[in-house]
Amino acid sequence: MQFTSPKLFRVIRVHDWPTYDGWIWLDGYELNAAGDAVERRSVFVQLSGLRQIGKAPDPRTRNSRRPGVTPGTTSGRVIRTGR
């Protein structure tokens, strides 16, 4: 068991590696309660244990300087691992 409690996780990549049916490898960042990335991780998770809870905030909007943003781009999905 990889997690003892649910985790917030910002997905940056879904691997197409062969796995057991219903399982996937994800790359991304574990988030704290404030939504800040605290650790980059690769996780092997069961699809039925994932819950999408929204879109991650765009970190480019946190500072006063706004770099050029291409319309239609978004940051990764935020999911909760576990039940």
C-alpha positions as CSV (number, residue, x, y, z in Angstrom):
1,M,0.0,0.0,0.0
2,Q,1.5,3.3,-1.1
3,F,-0.7,5.7,0.8
4,T,-2.1,5.5,4.4
5,S,-4.3,8.5,3.9
6,P,-5.7,10.4,0.8
7,K,-3.3,12.8,-0.9
8,L,-3.8,15.7,-3.2
9,F,-1.8,15.2,-6.3
10,R,-1.3,17.5,-9.4
11,V,-0.9,15.3,-12.4
12,I,1.7,16.3,-15.0
13,R,2.0,13.1,-16.9
14,V,0.1,9.8,-17.4
15,H,2.4,7.1,-18.5
16,D,1.4,4.6,-21.1
17,W,3.5,1.8,-19.5
18,P,1.9,-1.6,-19.4
19,T,0.4,-2.3,-16.0
20,Y,-2.3,-4.5,-14.4
21,D,-5.8,-3.9,-15.5
22,G,-7.3,-0.8,-13.8
23,W,-3.9,0.6,-12.6
24,I,-1.7,3.4,-14.0
25,W,1.5,5.3,-13.4
26,L,1.3,9.0,-12.8
27,D,3.9,11.7,-12.5
28,G,3.2,14.9,-10.6
29,Y,3.4,16.8,-7.4
30,E,2.0,16.0,-4.0
31,L,0.2,19.2,-2.8
32,N,-0.2,20.5,0.8
33,A,-3.5,21.9,2.2
34,A,-2.7,25.3,0.6
35,G,-2.4,23.8,-2.8
36,D,1.4,24.2,-3.0
37,A,3.6,21.5,-4.5
38,V,5.7,19.9,-1.7
39,E,7.2,16.9,-3.5
40,R,7.5,15.5,-7.0
41,R,6.5,11.9,-7.2
42,S,5.7,9.0,-9.5
43,V,2.8,7.0,-8.2
44,F,1.3,3.7,-9.2
45,V,-2.4,4.0,-8.5
46,Q,-5.7,2.2,-9.0
47,L,-8.0,4.2,-11.3
48,S,-11.0,3.4,-9.1
49,G,-9.3,5.1,-6.1
50,L,-8.8,8.5,-7.9
51,R,-11.2,11.4,-7.6
52,Q,-10.7,14.6,-9.7
53,I,-11.3,17.6,-7.5
54,G,-10.6,20.4,-9.9
55,K,-7.9,22.2,-11.9
56,A,-4.7,23.3,-10.3
57,P,-4.2,27.0,-10.0
58,D,-1.9,28.5,-12.6
59,P,1.3,29.3,-10.7
60,R,2.0,32.1,-13.2
61,T,-0.9,34.1,-11.7
62,R,0.6,34.1,-8.2
63,N,3.1,36.9,-8.8
64,S,2.5,40.4,-10.1
65,R,4.5,39.8,-13.2
66,R,2.4,38.0,-15.9
67,P,4.4,36.3,-18.6
68,G,2.7,35.8,-21.9
69,V,0.1,33.0,-21.5
70,T,-1.1,31.1,-24.5
71,P,-4.9,30.9,-24.6
72,G,-6.3,27.5,-23.9
73,T,-3.3,26.2,-21.9
74,T,-4.0,24.8,-18.4
75,S,-2.0,23.3,-15.6
76,G,-2.5,19.7,-14.5
77,R,-5.5,18.0,-13.0
78,V,-5.7,17.8,-9.2
79,I,-6.8,14.5,-7.9
80,R,-7.2,12.9,-4.5
81,T,-5.6,9.5,-4.1
82,G,-7.4,6.9,-2.0
83,R,-11.1,6.7,-1.1
